[in-house]
Amino acid sequence: MTDVFLSEAQEKLREQAKEYMAKEVIPAAEKIDNDDVIPEALVKKLLGPPLRLTGISVPKEYNGMGASTIDACVVAEQVGYACPALIPLMEIAQLFVHGLLYGGTEQQKKRYLPRLAEGMVGCYALTDEGPGSDPAGMKSTATKKEDGYVLNGRKRLVTFADISEFYIVFAKTSPEKGGKGISGFVLEGKPEGFVFESHARTMGLRGHRAFNVLLDDLFVPAQNLLGKADEGLRLALEILNTTRISLAAGFVGLASAAFDAAVKFAKQRVIGGRPVIENQAVAFPLAELAARIDAARLLTYRAAAMHDKGLKHKKETSLAKFYAGETLIQSVEVASRTLGAYGASPDYPVERYLRDAFSWIAAQGTVEVQKLVVSREL
Ligand SMILES: Cc1cc2nc3c(=O)[nH]c(=O)nc-3n(C[C@H](O)[C@H](O)[C@H](O)COP(=O)(O)OP(=O)(O)OC[C@H]3O[C@@H](n4cnc5c(N)ncnc54)[C@H](O)[C@@H]3O)c2cc1C
């Protein structure tokens, strides 16, 4: 399919990503799900050329690919189509890179960004032990000391913290100020006091790993403050306002995979002498999905184009994220019903898509939270 809004170079990038996924990833997706492990060799390949999933959005001046938001969406869509368990690798890099770009000093950018471009992994710990939808209510604290801060608290669902070399962590520097007293910090290595408590298991996206982490008197030097003290929540939301766009593109990718599987099945499955797709009851939900997936894709690329043009896009990002999320859930439901009992069979990928969709939907803010953002911008 030709998308009128993609340049020739972006069409080429899409074909390249698609071919790469078909060769390296799609054949491995079922095994990744069964084993709940992404082979190390595959991770290494994905972080290297041509896709460089962690370096894709690192600006060229820091040795990255300098990809636009549209470029990132093009790649995320293909990864989401092929194996969404791999998307968090790209997404946490987007979170880390934009954290540095929006809040980092030049010294911090020079220290971390070139290493991400080389394929090192950085992650993002915003969600606290309380509700992820209300980061202002986080309990983690950062107490000021003479030459730095001491962090205490618990972080949930820190994706790929195990293979990360760097972490952005948020905690309250002024707890009495609520959401206006949060600060961001950038950490390196496996610092003492950054304790892995448990692996947060999920029914889908198997292979991706998220961890619950205890911050136990974790000392962070003053120069590792990211942005200004007490302005961390504003920074966290600014980062998410960008990274939710490529996440929505990933949702579009998985929705398309479910749709394609459903159409293929409905054309091949012959009942009463004709393919089931010839029944309107089967065909119309698919026709509706075709429209919804295109609409979700258009909303996503509009938000990406607005970001690339330097326009304000808070409403458009959240519109894209919730619409793509709801479309994804509808797609896996319609696909599962179209396949009848095979929808639940591990011999078809649709049951995996269904588990992946429900495991993924809350990442970077739930559908309801996106609707809240949109409603506040009306
Ligand atoms: C695959 C995956 C990877 C993740 N990786 C990371 C990561 O690397 N780093 C990180 O920091 N976090 C990560 N998260 C956490 C994610 O950001 C949170 O799950 C998300 O913000 C929702 O928080 P919660 O799960 O605590 O739900 P809750 O906040 O407890 O929400 C429960 C329900 O209440 C609804 N709700 C809450 N507030 C409102 C409201 N005001 N109006 C209407 N409805 C509301 C929600 O929509 C939801 O339905 C990840 C999550 C997933 C699923």
The ligand as a Gaussian input file, in Angstrom:
#p B3LYP/6-31G(d) Opt

LIG

0 1
 C        3.886000      -3.313000      28.459000
 C        4.053000      -2.208000      29.447000
 C        5.312000      -1.646000      29.627000
 C        5.479000      -0.604000      30.561000
 N        6.750000      -0.079000      30.717000
 C        6.934000       0.931000      31.589000
 C        8.242000       1.489000      31.764000
 O        9.215000       1.081000      31.127000
 N        8.386000       2.487000      32.657000
 C        7.346000       2.979000      33.392000
 O        7.552000       3.909000      34.173000
 N        6.093000       2.458000      33.258000
 C        5.865000       1.446000      32.389000
 N        4.588000       0.907000      32.233000
 C        3.514000       1.342000      33.111000
 C        2.412000       2.148000      32.437000
 O        2.840000       3.453000      32.177000
 C        1.196000       2.080000      33.370000
 O        0.735000       0.746000      33.349000
 C        0.082000       2.999000      32.942000
 O        0.455000       4.335000      33.141000
 C       -1.214000       2.709000      33.737000
 O       -0.984000       2.630000      35.098000
 P       -1.541000       1.405000      35.959000
 O       -1.267000       0.172000      35.217000
 O       -1.012000       1.548000      37.334000
 O       -3.143000       1.613000      35.965000
 P       -3.954000       2.543000      36.994000
 O       -3.370000       3.903000      37.006000
 O       -4.075000       1.836000      38.301000
 O       -5.371000       2.595000      36.295000
 C       -6.415000       1.636000      36.548000
 C       -7.619000       2.001000      35.709000
 O       -8.139000       3.282000      36.100000
 C       -8.283000       4.110000      34.942000
 N       -8.058000       5.499000      35.336000
 C       -7.042000       5.976000      36.107000
 N       -7.160000       7.311000      36.252000
 C       -8.270000       7.691000      35.576000
 C       -8.930000       8.933000      35.350000
 N       -8.483000      10.052000      35.880000
 N      -10.034000       8.932000      34.568000
 C      -10.515000       7.778000      34.042000
 N       -9.931000       6.576000      34.210000
 C       -8.830000       6.539000      34.968000
 C       -7.222000       3.598000      33.992000
 O       -7.521000       3.960000      32.664000
 C       -7.315000       2.103000      34.217000
 O       -8.390000       1.588000      33.483000
 C        4.385000      -0.132000      31.309000
 C        3.130000      -0.706000      31.128000
 C        2.945000      -1.723000      30.218000
 C        1.577000      -2.311000      30.032000

